[in-house]
Amino acid sequence: MTAPAILSARGLGRTFPTTEPPTTVLTGVDLAVAPGEFVVVMGASGSGKSTLLYCISGMDRPTSGTVELEGRDLTGLDDDEMSRVRLTRMGFVFQQPYFLPNLTVRDNILLPALKAAPGDAAAAAARVDALMERFEIGHVGDHGVTEVSGGQLQRASICRALATQPAITVADEPTGALNSAMTAEVMDALVAVRRDGATLVMVTHDPSCAARADRVVYLRDGRVQAERHLGPWTAQAAQDREDDVLGWLRTLGF
């Protein structure tokens, strides 16, 4: 990796002490993500991939190890400081959008941008409008969240994640509830974001989605078992990349 990592996890471990015996989900995980890189984390159910995502994003606290974002150690922050980092330096896209039902699509996208920079409302609104137009949902901005398609709602989630101009965006199974056509819509949007220089870390179970990434990291039993470097995605090489990823995953027992 030539560029200094924008996000770095070292020796990451996570044990849940509420079971008997305690359940260890992550053990000694190292992960470095370069600026502008699109990294996908894969693994079988129970491999620890979502736990890893939660730990590197501050939604969960690791039991051991460190996480640094832009050179800042996140593991030593208190809850209020971590909440501020998540609001201002991280974007989030989940399988379910978690939009407020009493707000329009546009207002749901705008809300975190206003909270992140309350003194710059005009700039936040302009940024949101530009993002919505770019991702072709400007025409549904005044709709309710139940009045748009699943693909449109996930594109709105990407707009919301980018509206605060984060250092990194994390996505947890963002296509898990979508059909194949909507999945392609969302992945096209994420690839476009990556081409603009955004940094992305995504968990997925779908090899066709993983093929869009620059690099795929495979977890087994809470440890990094292997990784595959793919380089920037191009539509012309889509089928070859999917075949390559699927063949590699099969060698790992996926």
Long-range contacts (C-beta under 8 A, 24 or more apart in sequence): 1-32, 1-34, 2-34, 3-34, 3-35, 3-36, 4-34, 4-35, 5-32, 5-33, 5-34, 5-68, 6-33, 6-34, 6-35, 6-69, 6-70, 6-167, 6-168, 6-199, 7-31, 7-32, 7-33, 7-56, 7-67, 7-68, 7-69, 7-167, 7-168, 7-199, 7-201, 8-32, 8-33, 8-66, 8-67, 8-68, 9-52, 9-55, 9-56, 9-65, 9-66, 9-67, 9-68, 10-65, 10-66, 11-64, 11-65, 11-66, 12-52, 12-55, 12-56, 12-62, 12-64, 12-65, 12-66, 12-67, 13-62, 13-63, 13-64, 13-65, 14-48, 14-51, 14-55, 14-60, 14-62, 14-63, 14-222, 15-63, 24-222, 25-51, 25-222, 26-51, 26-52, 26-55, 26-62, 26-222, 26-223, 27-221, 27-222, 27-223, 28-65, 28-223, 29-65, 29-219, 29-222, 29-223, 29-224, 30-224, 31-56, 31-217, 31-224, 33-168, 33-199, 33-201, 34-199, 35-197, 35-199, 36-194, 36-197, 36-198, 36-199, 37-199, 37-200, 37-214, 37-215, 38-190, 38-191, 38-194, 38-199, 38-200, 38-202, 38-212, 38-213, 38-214, 38-215, 38-233, 39-200, 39-201, 39-202, 39-213, 39-214, 39-215, 39-216, 39-217, 40-201, 40-202, 40-203, 40-204, 40-209, 40-210, 40-212, 40-213, 40-215, 40-216, 40-217, 41-201, 41-202, 41-203, 41-204, 41-216, 41-217, 41-218, 41-219, 42-203, 42-204, 42-205, 42-207, 42-210, 42-216, 42-217, 42-218, 42-219, 42-249, 42-254, 43-218, 43-219, 43-220, 43-225, 43-254, 44-220, 44-254, 45-205, 47-219, 47-220, 47-221, 47-222, 48-219, 48-221, 48-222, 49-203, 49-219, 50-172, 50-173, 50-203, 51-222, 52-203, 52-219, 53-170, 53-172, 53-201, 53-203, 56-170, 56-201, 57-86, 57-90, 57-92, 57-170, 58-82, 58-85, 58-86, 58-90, 59-86, 69-167, 69-168, 70-167, 87-112, 87-115, 87-116, 87-164, 88-116, 88-117, 88-164, 88-166, 89-166, 89-167, 89-168, 90-166, 90-167, 90-168, 90-169, 90-170, 91-160, 91-161, 91-162, 91-163, 91-164, 91-166, 91-168, 91-169, 91-170, 92-161, 92-169, 92-170, 92-171, 92-172, 93-154, 93-157, 93-158, 93-161, 93-169, 93-170, 93-171, 93-172, 93-174, 94-157, 94-171, 94-172, 94-173, 94-174, 95-172, 95-173, 95-174, 95-175, 95-176, 95-177, 96-177, 97-145, 97-153, 97-154, 97-156, 97-157, 99-145, 99-153, 99-156, 99-157, 100-145, 101-144, 101-145, 101-146, 103-145, 104-141, 104-142, 104-143, 104-144, 104-145, 105-137, 105-140, 105-141, 105-142, 105-143, 105-144, 105-145, 105-148, 105-152, 105-153, 105-156, 106-132, 106-141, 106-142, 108-145, 108-156, 108-160, 109-156, 109-159, 109-160, 109-163, 110-163, 112-160, 112-163, 112-164, 113-163, 113-164, 116-164, 117-164, 124-163, 127-163, 127-165, 128-159, 128-163, 131-159, 131-162, 131-163, 132-156, 132-159, 134-192, 135-159, 135-189, 135-192, 149-182, 150-177, 150-178, 150-179, 150-182, 151-178, 151-181, 151-182, 151-185, 151-186, 154-178, 154-182, 154-185, 154-186, 154-189, 155-185, 155-186, 155-189, 158-186, 158-189, 158-190, 158-193, 162-193, 162-198, 167-199, 168-199, 168-200, 168-201, 169-193, 169-198, 169-199, 169-200, 169-201, 170-200, 170-201, 170-202, 171-200, 171-201, 171-202, 171-203, 172-202, 172-203, 173-203, 173-204, 173-205, 174-202, 174-204, 175-204, 175-206, 175-209, 176-204, 176-205, 176-206, 183-208, 183-209, 187-212, 191-233, 194-232, 195-232, 207-242, 207-245, 207-246, 207-249, 207-254, 208-242, 210-245, 210-249, 211-238, 211-241, 211-242, 211-244, 211-245, 212-241, 216-245, 216-248, 218-249, 218-252, 218-254, 220-252, 225-252, 226-252
